[in-house]
Amino acid sequence: MKNKKLFFLFSVCCLTIFSCKTNLVETNNLDIEEDANWKKEALHRIDSLRKRELTIIVKDKNGNSIPNAEVKINLDKHEFKFGAAIDKDVFNSPHTEKYKSLLKTYFNSSGFENALKPKRRFSETEAKAAQIIPWFLENDFYMRGHALVWENRKNMRPKEKKVMNLKGITNKKKEEKVIALLSQHFTHALKKWDVNCWDVLNEPIGNHQINDLADRNTFAYWFKLADSVRQRNNKPDVKLFINENRVISGTTPNTYSRPSEYKKIIQSILDEGAPLEGIGFQSRIKHQFVSPEQMLERLKSFEEFNLPLHATEFEIRDSDIRTYTIEERSGLIEQVMLIYTSHYLVDGIWHWTFYNNTRNSKPWALFNYDGTPTVSGEQWIKTMNTYFNSSYELKTNSNGEVNKRVFKGDYMLSVSYKNQFKYVKRTITENNTLTIILE
């Protein structure tokens, strides 16, 4: 029997639950004041982590400084990943051009909600995704692949379900058969899709039926399999993530122990030498909400792994328990964006639902079907423009210089003086001094 059987995690004792519960800061009052301490501290961390000093010196061809030259600094792409998940019909709409404009303006990362999942292999949904993804690659979007495996019958294809329901065979034989079938999606998806990272294992806390059969840690096996397939297909830079829900944002009683359960699963995979290279937190808010301080503490508790962290499925959805006011929805969008971007290991946040559909069945989306922003979309745009803007129009001082602290990312810089113009592209990741010569 394997020495790290994971499913004792799910019978966590009452003492552990009580311990986690007492540390939870659950609130019905959102702190949305501009001078709130949490916000000032988050913005300070963001400035330190995400920004660098840019100095531009403008000279003529003889080396003389040019005062009063006009300098435009335009951020083309943040280094930090601001993402939105999309569906198969995103470009099958009369509003497609509006969607494309919004995506290029407010996002630099994306991924499909369902199109790359095992159930969609060889389907019409997958075929539509294949037509869509080239636009994102041409526009240099960072793309997440979701997902390669869930260990649960409900998430399997018919042949796999049939094997799981077989009677009269040993667990070991059943495990071997179903793993062989599930492995087909690894071979198919890792080869077919040019994405930057994959959710290799999705929601393992509640999806572990194959591991229940096995005398080995199948969670680790999936990462080793993904690694061998990416190497075989000459894609060594594709990063391998784990993904789980209700870890950072969970508030209901059965979620109090989830951060510790998730960490135990992650550690068990790493202990087997498997290449787990990033940690995903779905971050969907549906019931109550935790304070920004508690969100940050939960993120900090994963620093022990020193791995990239992604907020993979962020959105705010009403439920039978709670209907969010406009103020709460707006405040939570801002809170989650600022807290995640202020942690040094986080390098991306994805809103799960980009636009609503014609049936109006996804009102929690960022944008209505016609491309106009919802309350959540208005706040996403406001947060981007208020706290993550890095485009400026300046004039050089008497020494021919401009200085600005800017977000790390890709820039188009333009300088003009009288009838002279110059355009320069630069990627800013460190403090940078750039001399531009006007001929």
Secondary structure, DSSP 8 states (H G I E B T S, - for coil): --TT-GGGGGG--HHHHHHHHHT--EESS----TT-HHHHHHHHHHHHHHEEEEEEEEEETTS-B-TT-EEEEEEEEESSEEEEEE-TTTTSSTTHHHHHHHHHHH-SEEEESSTTSGGGTTSHHHHHHHHHHHHHHHTT-EEEEEEEE-BSGGGS-HHHHHHHT--SS-HHHHHHHHHHHHHHHHHHHHHH---SEEEEEE-TTT-BHHHHH-SS-HHHHHHHHHHHHHHHTT-TT-EEEEEESSSSS--SGGGTTHHHHHHHHHHHHHHTT----EEEE--EE-S-EE-HHHHHHHHHTTGGG---EEEEEEEE---SS----HHHHHHHHHHHHHHHHTSTTEEEEEES--B--TT---TTSSB-TTS-B-HHHHHHHHHHHHHS---EEEE--TTSEEEEEEESEEEEEEEEETTEEEEEEEEESS-EEEEEEE-
